[in-house]
């Protein structure tokens, strides 16, 4: 099911960027085998609160549709397990620190000798070249070093502010999934595998297209503007009597529609606001003209008037409002999946829709070691070999009560 059905991915990632990548692949049909470390597993298993039942909500969100096994790669048996998984894999995805995979014997240069068609994807803080290649990275660091924190905030004198979501992690994961899909297309044509890599730093930089365009053209670094846009106006949030709305009245057509909806059509020909350049040059005056008018009526009134006029607009929702929005539900962006111990779990749906090969959330995030036995059996390990691997600590398997009694 899904356009990537048949693609087998060995997922050695943890926390956010890598799991975002493999989540996208899994939702589009890939068979993703998540290999967790022993002991402890993925760190997001311990990012609590909150929990859903007995499981960390963060782990459940990032790891649905994946099968989970637990392997200690530092043991001889664990290394053999991973080698056997990779022999039949199309792709390996990892986000370990610099040189870790080489030290474990699973770097790309070592693996490509036996697996020339392998797609090997690495996510890191800064990439595998350049003066920072040995540094570890986090979203906070990427947002700071990419410039994002200098133009995020209430105004030009605001202290550095981080965007709420971990955008470099999520963007890096999406870029990595795109890179794997592109490399897979190349391999289908040529049979050649390759090393695909991206970084949090680059993922943050690509979020700065507008601000980079300004800086590269003028030599001036953009500063924070609250919710306003650096190139267009009015394109920002305004406060109504009972809440906030956003108004996208940026181009000339929408600008005229905005002032018509506000009942002040004469502002359209005011020399201070007659063109986009004039509105940006006089943004403070524009805000001073518009803001008091928006504060005279409820949000619903303005949203109805603006939408009727054809102006892009919307309410400023909190997270619960956004998740309950009728459009969210209609687009299946909040769905339920059954977890073996946590019960029904709500999760975010697949944001890419396919007319012929739809993706689907098929499976909840795995229990710790839930699929260890099944995956090992698929790869030729006998029951006795699996039991020996467990005794040696090379793998960890989840056993329900019935299985425990059988083993006993």
VEXTORBA-998890 format. One record per residue (C-alpha): residue in three letters; x, y, z. Coordinates in Angstrom, 2 decimals. Layout:
N
 code       X       Y       Z
  ALA       X       Y       Z
...
REM end
This chain:
408
 code       X       Y       Z
  UNK    0.00    0.00    0.00
  UNK    1.39    3.38   -0.97
  UNK    3.76    4.48   -3.74
  UNK    6.82    3.15   -1.90
  UNK    5.41   -0.31   -1.24
  UNK    8.23   -2.81   -1.69
  UNK   10.94   -0.43   -0.48
  UNK   12.73   -1.93    2.53
  UNK   14.36    0.53    4.92
  UNK   16.60   -0.22    7.88
  UNK   16.05    2.68   10.26
  UNK   18.91    3.36   12.69
  UNK   17.64    6.81   13.66
  UNK   16.45    8.30   16.90
  UNK   14.65   11.33   18.37
  UNK   13.31   13.65   15.60
  UNK   15.07   14.36   12.27
  UNK   15.77   10.75   11.27
  UNK   12.43    9.40   12.54
  UNK   10.65   12.14   10.55
  UNK   12.37   10.83    7.42
  UNK   11.47    7.20    8.03
  UNK    7.95    8.17    9.14
  UNK    7.37    9.78    5.75
  UNK    8.73    6.71    3.96
  UNK    6.64    4.33    6.08
  UNK    3.46    6.34    5.56
  UNK    4.04    6.06    1.81
  UNK    4.24    2.29    2.02
  UNK    7.88    1.45    2.74
  UNK    8.64   -1.45    5.08
  UNK   10.59    0.38    7.79
  UNK   12.42   -1.73   10.37
  UNK   13.31    0.54   13.29
  UNK   16.44   -0.69   15.06
  UNK   16.56    0.66   18.60
  UNK   19.58    0.67   20.85
  UNK   19.95   -1.56   23.87
  UNK   19.43   -0.66   26.62
  UNK   16.86    2.10   26.69
  UNK   15.81    2.40   23.05
  UNK   14.97    5.64   21.29
  UNK   15.35    8.61   23.64
  UNK   11.82    9.78   22.88
  UNK   10.53    6.73   24.76
  UNK   11.65    8.66   27.84
  UNK   10.44   12.13   26.80
  UNK    7.63   12.28   29.32
  UNK    5.21   13.67   30.24
  UNK    2.85   13.32   28.51
  UNK    2.01    9.68   28.06
  UNK   -0.81    7.94   26.25
  UNK   -1.54    4.96   28.44
  UNK    1.88    3.54   29.26
  UNK    3.67    4.99   26.22
  UNK    5.44    8.32   25.61
  UNK    3.28   10.51   23.35
  UNK    6.36   11.76   21.50
  UNK    7.50    8.24   20.58
  UNK    4.01    7.27   19.45
  UNK    3.83   10.31   17.16
  UNK    7.15    9.76   15.39
  UNK    7.22    5.99   14.95
  UNK    3.87    4.70   13.71
  UNK    3.92    2.37   10.67
  UNK    7.35    1.02   11.66
  UNK    8.31   -2.41   12.89
  UNK   10.58   -2.28   15.91
  UNK   13.50   -4.45   16.97
  UNK   16.11   -3.89   19.67
  UNK   19.76   -4.67   18.91
  UNK   23.04   -4.02   20.71
  UNK   25.32   -3.19   17.79
  UNK   28.40   -3.39   19.98
  UNK   27.99   -7.14   20.34
  UNK   29.09   -9.68   17.76
  UNK   25.58  -11.09   17.51
  UNK   24.01   -7.66   17.18
  UNK   26.40   -6.75   14.37
  UNK   25.52   -9.98   12.55
  UNK   21.81   -9.18   12.88
  UNK   22.29   -5.76   11.31
  UNK   24.46   -7.14    8.51
  UNK   21.77   -9.64    7.66
  UNK   19.05   -6.98    7.65
  UNK   21.10   -4.77    5.33
  UNK   21.74   -7.58    2.84
  UNK   18.14   -7.41    1.66
  UNK   17.52   -3.69    2.34
  UNK   17.07   -0.95   -0.23
  UNK   18.01    1.85    2.12
  UNK   19.71    2.48    5.45
  UNK   19.00    5.69    7.36
  UNK   21.14    6.85   10.29
  UNK   21.62    9.97   12.38
  UNK   24.43    8.97   14.71
  UNK   27.17   11.38   15.68
  UNK   30.21   11.94   13.45
  UNK   32.21    8.76   12.65
  UNK   30.06    6.51   14.90
  UNK   28.87    4.34   12.02
  UNK   32.43    3.95   10.73
  UNK   33.61    2.81   14.15
  UNK   30.80    0.25   14.29
  UNK   31.74   -1.05   10.85
  UNK   28.57    0.19    9.16
  UNK   29.76    3.31    7.36
  UNK   28.80    3.79    3.73
  UNK   32.25    3.12    2.31
  UNK   32.35   -0.26    4.04
  UNK   28.80   -1.27    3.13
  UNK   28.84   -0.24   -0.53
  UNK   31.51   -2.85   -1.34
  UNK   29.04   -5.67   -0.67
  UNK   25.91   -3.63   -1.45
  UNK   26.61   -1.36   -4.46
  UNK   22.89   -0.69   -4.92
  UNK   22.37    0.42   -1.33
  UNK   20.90    3.87   -0.68
  UNK   22.59    5.11    2.47
  UNK   21.14    8.24    4.08
  UNK   22.85   10.23    6.83
  UNK   21.36   13.10    8.82
  UNK   23.65   15.17   11.02
  UNK   24.04   18.55   12.61
  UNK   26.24   20.11    9.92
  UNK   26.86   17.54    7.16
  UNK   29.90   15.41    6.34
  UNK   32.02   18.21    4.84
  UNK   33.10   21.65    5.98
  UNK   34.77   22.97    9.13
  UNK   31.84   21.96   11.39
  UNK   31.51   18.38   10.16
  UNK   32.62   16.94   13.51
  UNK   30.19   19.01   15.57
  UNK   27.01   17.57   16.96
  UNK   23.89   19.60   16.30
  UNK   20.46   20.31   17.72
  UNK   17.51   22.24   16.33
  UNK   18.19   25.13   18.71
  UNK   21.75   25.44   17.42
  UNK   20.64   25.21   13.78
  UNK   17.99   27.90   14.27
  UNK   20.55   30.17   15.91
  UNK   23.36   29.69   13.39
  UNK   21.07   29.92   10.34
  UNK   19.91   33.41   11.30
  UNK   16.34   32.37   12.07
  UNK   16.47   33.47   15.71
  UNK   17.44   37.02   14.71
  UNK   14.33   37.64   12.62
  UNK   11.87   35.76   14.85
  UNK   10.17   37.79   17.56
  UNK    8.00   40.83   18.19
  UNK   10.23   43.44   16.60
  UNK   13.75   44.51   15.62
  UNK   14.80   44.97   19.25
  UNK   13.44   41.61   20.43
  UNK   15.89   39.17   22.01
  UNK   16.68   36.07   19.90
  UNK   13.62   33.83   19.65
  UNK   13.32   30.23   18.50
  UNK   10.44   29.13   16.30
  UNK    8.08   26.97   18.33
  UNK    8.36   23.72   16.35
  UNK   11.76   22.05   15.80
  UNK   11.70   23.15   12.18
  UNK   15.26   22.15   11.29
  UNK   14.66   18.61   12.58
  UNK   11.40   18.22   10.70
  UNK   12.67   19.89    7.53
  UNK   15.84   17.76    7.55
  UNK   13.69   14.65    7.82
  UNK   11.51   15.71    4.89
  UNK   14.59   16.60    2.80
  UNK   16.14   13.22    3.61
  UNK   12.96   11.39    2.56
  UNK   12.95   13.39   -0.69
  UNK   16.61   12.51   -1.23
  UNK   15.97    8.80   -0.68
  UNK   13.04    8.85   -3.10
  UNK   15.21   10.59   -5.72
  UNK   18.07    8.14   -5.18
  UNK   15.61    5.26   -5.46
  UNK   14.39    6.62   -8.80
  UNK   18.00    6.79   -9.98
  UNK   18.66    3.24   -8.83
  UNK   15.60    1.93  -10.64
  UNK   17.06    3.40  -13.84
  UNK   20.72    2.48  -13.35
  UNK   21.04   -0.04  -10.52
  UNK   23.40    2.33   -8.71
  UNK   23.11    3.13   -5.04
  UNK   24.54    6.25   -3.42
  UNK   25.10    8.17   -0.24
  UNK   22.40   10.75    0.48
  UNK   22.94   13.23    3.27
  UNK   21.58   16.45    4.72
  UNK   21.92   18.38    7.94
  UNK   19.96   20.41   10.44
  UNK   22.01   23.48    9.52
  UNK   21.13   23.24    5.83
  UNK   17.52   22.42    6.66
  UNK   17.31   25.60    8.71
  UNK   18.98   27.65    5.97
  UNK   16.40   26.61    3.37
  UNK   13.71   28.05    5.65
  UNK   15.26   31.49    5.10
  UNK   14.63   31.93    1.38
  UNK   12.95   35.36    1.71
  UNK   15.35   36.67    4.35
  UNK   18.35   35.33    2.43
  UNK   17.08   37.01   -0.74
  UNK   17.00   40.33    1.10
  UNK   20.41   39.87    2.70
  UNK   22.09   38.75   -0.53
  UNK   20.57   41.62   -2.51
  UNK   21.12   44.44    0.00
  UNK   23.82   43.32    2.39
  UNK   21.45   44.07    5.27
  UNK   20.34   41.39    7.72
  UNK   16.55   41.36    8.20
  UNK   15.28   41.77   11.74
  UNK   12.20   40.48   13.52
  UNK    8.87   41.94   12.41
  UNK    6.39   40.08   14.58
  UNK    3.84   38.43   12.29
  UNK    4.49   40.87    9.42
  UNK    6.12   39.87    6.14
  UNK    9.51   41.25    5.03
  UNK    8.36   41.84    1.43
  UNK    4.58   42.32    1.42
  UNK    1.94   44.28    3.35
  UNK   -0.56   43.98    4.85
  UNK    0.35   40.36    5.54
  UNK    0.15   39.83    9.30
  UNK   -1.99   39.33   12.38
  UNK   -4.50   41.89   13.61
  UNK   -6.43   41.89   16.87
  UNK  -10.22   41.86   16.74
  UNK  -12.53   42.43   19.71
  UNK  -12.39   38.78   20.81
  UNK   -9.21   37.34   19.32
  UNK   -6.62   37.49   16.59
  UNK   -6.90   36.96   12.86
  UNK   -4.40   36.98   10.00
  UNK   -4.90   38.95    6.82
  UNK   -3.15   38.26    3.52
  UNK   -3.87   41.53    1.73
  UNK   -0.43   41.71    0.15
  UNK   -0.82   42.14   -3.62
  UNK   -2.67   45.06   -5.20
  UNK   -5.90   43.15   -5.76
  UNK   -6.05   41.85   -2.22
  UNK   -5.02   45.22   -0.82
  UNK   -8.01   46.89   -2.49
  UNK  -10.29   44.08   -1.32
  UNK   -9.02   44.47    2.24
  UNK   -9.79   48.18    2.52
  UNK  -13.18   47.63    0.87
  UNK  -14.01   45.01    3.53
  UNK  -12.85   47.42    6.24
  UNK  -15.05   50.15    4.85
  UNK  -12.16   52.52    4.04
  UNK  -11.71   52.24    0.26
  UNK  -10.00   55.64    0.19
  UNK   -6.88   54.08    1.73
  UNK   -6.27   52.22   -1.53
  UNK   -5.27   55.44   -3.27
  UNK   -3.46   57.01   -0.32
  UNK    0.07   57.76   -1.65
  UNK    1.58   56.12    1.44
  UNK   -0.09   52.81    0.59
  UNK   -0.77   52.94   -3.14
  UNK    1.89   50.35   -4.08
  UNK    3.50   47.38   -2.39
  UNK    6.78   49.25   -2.05
  UNK    5.02   52.24   -0.50
  UNK    3.20   50.03    2.00
  UNK    6.43   48.38    3.08
  UNK    8.16   51.77    3.40
  UNK    5.27   53.02    5.56
  UNK    4.45   49.80    7.38
  UNK    4.13   51.44   10.81
  UNK    1.67   53.97    9.45
  UNK   -0.25   51.24    7.65
  UNK   -0.57   49.26   10.86
  UNK   -1.67   52.40   12.69
  UNK   -4.46   52.89   10.14
  UNK   -5.68   49.30   10.05
  UNK   -5.24   47.99   13.60
  UNK   -7.80   50.27   15.32
  UNK  -10.42   49.36   12.72
  UNK   -9.96   45.63   13.25
  UNK  -10.39   46.14   16.99
  UNK  -13.95   47.44   16.49
  UNK  -15.60   44.12   15.57
  UNK  -15.40   40.41   16.53
  UNK  -13.07   38.08   14.64
  UNK  -15.99   36.23   13.01
  UNK  -17.26   39.48   11.48
  UNK  -13.94   40.32    9.87
  UNK  -13.27   36.78    8.68
  UNK  -16.67   36.68    7.00
  UNK  -16.19   40.12    5.40
  UNK  -12.67   39.37    4.20
  UNK  -13.52   35.92    2.87
  UNK  -16.55   37.31    1.06
  UNK  -14.29   39.92   -0.51
  UNK  -11.84   37.21   -1.57
  UNK   -9.01   38.13    0.81
  UNK   -6.95   35.21    2.20
  UNK   -7.51   35.22    5.97
  UNK   -7.95   32.96    8.95
  UNK   -8.21   32.78   12.73
  UNK   -5.13   32.40   14.90
  UNK   -5.82   28.96   16.37
  UNK   -4.24   27.33   19.36
  UNK   -3.10   23.74   18.89
  UNK   -6.36   22.18   20.09
  UNK   -8.37   24.43   17.77
  UNK   -6.12   23.60   14.83
  UNK   -6.43   19.86   15.41
  UNK  -10.22   20.11   15.68
  UNK  -10.63   22.34   12.62
  UNK  -13.09   20.90   10.06
  UNK  -10.45   21.16    7.33
  UNK   -8.00   19.19    9.46
  UNK  -10.58   16.44    9.88
  UNK  -11.66   16.51    6.23
  UNK   -8.06   16.07    5.09
  UNK   -7.57   13.14    7.52
  UNK   -4.78   14.95    9.30
  UNK   -5.85   13.63   12.70
  UNK   -6.56    9.92   12.75
  UNK   -6.85    7.08   15.25
  UNK   -4.63    4.02   15.35
  UNK   -4.87    1.12   17.79
  UNK   -1.87    0.49   20.04
  UNK   -1.49   -2.90   21.79
  UNK   -1.11   -1.39   25.28
  UNK   -2.06    2.30   25.00
  UNK   -5.33    1.62   23.17
  UNK   -6.66    4.12   20.62
  UNK   -4.01    6.75   19.86
  UNK   -4.59    9.94   17.90
  UNK   -1.82   10.88   15.51
  UNK   -1.09   13.25   12.63
  UNK   -2.00   11.88    9.20
  UNK   -0.03   11.74    5.96
  UNK    0.14   15.25    4.41
  UNK    0.73   13.97    0.85
  UNK   -2.28   12.60   -1.00
  UNK   -1.97   10.17   -3.93
  UNK   -4.86    9.45   -6.30
  UNK   -3.63    6.00   -7.35
  UNK   -1.38    4.80   -4.51
  UNK   -2.65    6.33   -1.26
  UNK   -0.52    6.06    1.83
  UNK   -2.04    5.08    5.13
  UNK   -1.30    4.87    8.84
  UNK   -1.46    1.09    9.21
  UNK    0.23    0.39   12.52
  UNK    0.89    2.12   15.81
  UNK    4.42    2.75   17.02
  UNK    6.03   -0.51   18.15
  UNK    6.45   -1.67   21.71
  UNK   10.07   -1.99   22.80
  UNK   11.30   -5.03   20.86
  UNK    7.81   -5.83   19.59
  UNK    8.93   -7.16   16.21
  UNK   12.37   -8.50   17.10
  UNK   11.44  -12.17   16.85
  UNK    9.37  -11.81   13.67
  UNK   12.00   -9.75   11.85
  UNK   14.80  -12.15   12.81
  UNK   12.75  -15.11   11.64
  UNK   12.19  -13.36    8.30
  UNK   15.94  -13.00    7.94
  UNK   16.74  -16.66    8.49
  UNK   17.42  -16.86   12.22
  UNK   16.14  -20.02   13.84
  UNK   14.27  -20.04   17.14
  UNK   17.35  -21.43   18.87
  UNK   19.56  -18.73   17.36
  UNK   17.11  -16.03   18.44
  UNK   17.02  -17.42   21.97
  UNK   20.84  -17.44   22.06
  UNK   20.96  -13.82   20.84
  UNK   18.56  -12.86   23.60
  UNK   20.61  -14.67   26.26
  UNK   23.75  -12.91   25.07
  UNK   22.07   -9.49   25.18
  UNK   22.59   -8.97   21.46
  UNK   18.86   -8.43   20.94
  UNK   15.86   -7.68   23.11
  UNK   12.40   -9.01   22.27
  UNK    8.99   -8.16   23.63
  UNK    7.11  -11.21   24.86
  UNK    3.45  -11.06   25.81
  UNK    2.22  -13.22   28.66
  UNK    1.24  -16.14   26.41
  UNK    4.67  -16.18   24.82
  UNK    6.39  -16.02   28.20
  UNK    4.46  -19.06   29.39
  UNK    5.34  -20.94   26.19
  UNK    9.02  -20.08   26.55
  UNK    8.96  -21.03   30.22
REM end
